Amino acid sequence: MKPGIHPEYRPVVYRDKGADFAFLTRSTATSDQTIEWTDGNTYPVIDVQISSASHPFWTGKQRLLDTAGRVEKFRQKYARRGPQER
């Protein structure tokens, strides 16, 4: 890699406040906020709205849509009928 043209790659804490979940990883993202991690060091912290701790797919709380039932309801409701009698 060419020196001096890439952003700094350093440890960063991503925090999901809604789920009270945080994890330390490496990233080029920057933040003015910092947090003291369990190892005693201070790292920049980036707040996210959703993470694996709060996303319905990963928590198993996702709603399954009954698409087949909806399609059938639509077809029955708007099915072409023969000529209408007046």
C-alpha positions as a Markdown table, in Angstrom:
| # | Residue | x | y | z |
|---|---|---|---|---|
| 1 | Met | 0.0 | 0.0 | 0.0 |
| 2 | Lys | 1.1 | 3.5 | -0.7 |
| 3 | Pro | 1.9 | 5.4 | 2.6 |
| 4 | Gly | 0.0 | 8.5 | 3.5 |
| 5 | Ile | -3.1 | 8.0 | 1.2 |
| 6 | His | -5.2 | 5.6 | 3.3 |
| 7 | Pro | -7.3 | 6.5 | 6.4 |
| 8 | Glu | -6.0 | 5.3 | 9.8 |
| 9 | Tyr | -7.2 | 1.8 | 10.6 |
| 10 | Arg | -7.6 | 1.6 | 14.4 |
| 11 | Pro | -9.8 | 0.0 | 17.2 |
| 12 | Val | -13.3 | 1.4 | 17.4 |
| 13 | Val | -16.2 | 0.5 | 19.6 |
| 14 | Tyr | -19.6 | 0.2 | 18.0 |
| 15 | Arg | -22.5 | 0.6 | 20.5 |
| 16 | Asp | -26.2 | -0.2 | 20.1 |
| 17 | Lys | -27.8 | 1.8 | 22.9 |
| 18 | Gly | -31.2 | 0.3 | 22.4 |
| 19 | Ala | -30.0 | -3.3 | 23.0 |
| 20 | Asp | -27.3 | -2.3 | 25.5 |
| 21 | Phe | -24.7 | -4.0 | 23.3 |
| 22 | Ala | -21.2 | -2.9 | 22.3 |
| 23 | Phe | -18.3 | -4.6 | 20.5 |
| 24 | Leu | -14.7 | -3.6 | 19.8 |
| 25 | Thr | -13.4 | -4.0 | 16.3 |
| 26 | Arg | -11.1 | -2.3 | 13.9 |
| 27 | Ser | -12.3 | 0.4 | 11.5 |
| 28 | Thr | -11.4 | 3.6 | 9.6 |
| 29 | Ala | -14.6 | 5.3 | 11.0 |
| 30 | Thr | -14.0 | 8.3 | 13.2 |
| 31 | Ser | -15.9 | 9.8 | 16.1 |
| 32 | Asp | -15.5 | 12.7 | 18.6 |
| 33 | Gln | -17.0 | 10.6 | 21.4 |
| 34 | Thr | -14.9 | 8.1 | 23.4 |
| 35 | Ile | -15.6 | 5.3 | 25.8 |
| 36 | Glu | -13.5 | 3.4 | 28.3 |
| 37 | Trp | -13.5 | -0.3 | 27.3 |
| 38 | Thr | -13.3 | -3.3 | 29.6 |
| 39 | Asp | -9.5 | -3.5 | 29.0 |
| 40 | Gly | -9.0 | -0.1 | 30.5 |
| 41 | Asn | -8.2 | 1.7 | 27.3 |
| 42 | Thr | -10.2 | 4.5 | 25.7 |
| 43 | Tyr | -11.5 | 4.1 | 22.2 |
| 44 | Pro | -13.7 | 6.2 | 19.9 |
| 45 | Val | -17.3 | 5.1 | 20.0 |
| 46 | Ile | -19.8 | 5.0 | 17.2 |
| 47 | Asp | -23.5 | 4.7 | 18.1 |
| 48 | Val | -25.6 | 2.6 | 15.7 |
| 49 | Gln | -29.4 | 2.2 | 15.6 |
| 50 | Ile | -29.4 | -1.5 | 15.0 |
| 51 | Ser | -27.0 | -4.4 | 15.5 |
| 52 | Ser | -27.1 | -8.1 | 15.6 |
| 53 | Ala | -28.4 | -7.8 | 19.2 |
| 54 | Ser | -31.5 | -5.9 | 18.2 |
| 55 | His | -32.2 | -6.9 | 14.6 |
| 56 | Pro | -35.3 | -9.0 | 14.3 |
| 57 | Phe | -33.6 | -11.5 | 11.9 |
| 58 | Trp | -30.8 | -12.3 | 14.4 |
| 59 | Thr | -32.9 | -12.2 | 17.5 |
| 60 | Gly | -35.5 | -14.6 | 16.1 |
| 61 | Lys | -38.4 | -12.1 | 16.6 |
| 62 | Gln | -39.0 | -11.3 | 13.0 |
| 63 | Arg | -42.5 | -11.4 | 11.7 |
| 64 | Leu | -43.2 | -13.8 | 8.9 |
| 65 | Leu | -45.5 | -12.6 | 6.2 |
| 66 | Asp | -48.1 | -14.9 | 4.8 |
| 67 | Thr | -47.5 | -13.9 | 1.2 |
| 68 | Ala | -49.2 | -16.9 | -0.3 |
| 69 | Gly | -52.4 | -16.1 | 1.7 |
| 70 | Arg | -52.3 | -12.5 | 0.6 |
| 71 | Val | -51.8 | -13.3 | -3.0 |
| 72 | Glu | -54.8 | -15.7 | -2.9 |
| 73 | Lys | -57.0 | -13.1 | -1.2 |
| 74 | Phe | -56.1 | -10.6 | -4.0 |
| 75 | Arg | -56.8 | -13.1 | -6.7 |
| 76 | Gln | -60.1 | -14.0 | -5.2 |
| 77 | Lys | -61.1 | -10.4 | -4.7 |
| 78 | Tyr | -60.2 | -9.2 | -8.2 |
| 79 | Ala | -60.8 | -12.4 | -10.2 |
| 80 | Arg | -62.2 | -11.8 | -13.6 |
| 81 | Arg | -65.8 | -12.9 | -13.7 |
| 82 | Gly | -68.0 | -13.5 | -16.7 |
| 83 | Pro | -70.0 | -10.6 | -18.1 |
| 84 | Gln | -72.0 | -8.9 | -15.5 |
| 85 | Glu | -75.8 | -9.0 | -15.7 |
| 86 | Arg | -77.7 | -5.8 | -15.5 |
